[in-house]
């Protein structure tokens, strides 16, 4: 595994992203939830992180059940192929971003409570899903 491309050859959205939807038709999370990750990255001194719409991922399953979710890039290229590689620099930055998120867990809880108050339809789904809406979810690609 290694760094196959230099950072200067790739647009930032290809290697430091926070997917917040599957295209423009299935949001994975409320805008405030996605923006929280951008804010944390900025506060932790991690450049280039931005929320963006993306393709399909397992995250859509969680989001489809009303769970606030994001899909963070972790530096994988050519996933699930013989050509799969990992950009360890990006992977390390993703770990640093997660450390920053965990340091701010109380702030994240407040954001989730605010979202739940704003989206009563989701709260009704929460009752059917036995409360899992309050558990944020993060996937990696």
Secondary structure as UniProt FT lines:
FT   HELIX           7..9
FT   HELIX           12..14
FT   STRAND          17..22
FT   TURN            23..25
FT   STRAND          26..27
FT   HELIX           31..43
FT   TURN            44..45
FT   TURN            47..48
FT   STRAND          50..54
FT   HELIX           59..64
FT   TURN            65..66
FT   STRAND          69..72
FT   STRAND          76..77
FT   TURN            79..80
FT   TURN            82..83
FT   STRAND          85..86
FT   HELIX           88..103
FT   HELIX           105..118
FT   HELIX           120..128
FT   TURN            129..131
FT   HELIX           132..134
FT   STRAND          137..140
//
